[in-house]
Amino acid sequence: MILRKLLDLYGLRRNLWLRQSEMERMQTKKLREILWHAYKNVPFYHEKFRSVGIKPDDVRTVEDLTRVPMTTKSEVQATPLNEMVARNVDVNKFVKNSTSGSTGMPLTTLVDRRTL
């Protein structure tokens, strides 16, 4: 656990000295990895992309994110958990948290123990 934190800290400190172009290239690469992961593993996001006729490869820059439809809180609340969580995630390893529902309906989220 301590080793993981030290590695994370090292990575953050290293990134402080990157040129802007290098930082943007790294951010774009990570963005595309996240989009592909969601598209391949999360039914909800696969359908979001399909509904507007795009694939993660169509999102090449941060500006292209405008092509991806927004996800609303009400959509998340109305979608069954098995469609919102990636197929490669064991939900039993997570802790369920819920908001108070001050907007009228509580929102349940999953948090891993490391994050807690």
Helices and strands as residue ranges (DSSP letters): H 2-15, H 20-41, H 43-51, G 56-58, G 62-67, H 73-78, H 81-84, G 91-93, E 94-98, E 108-112
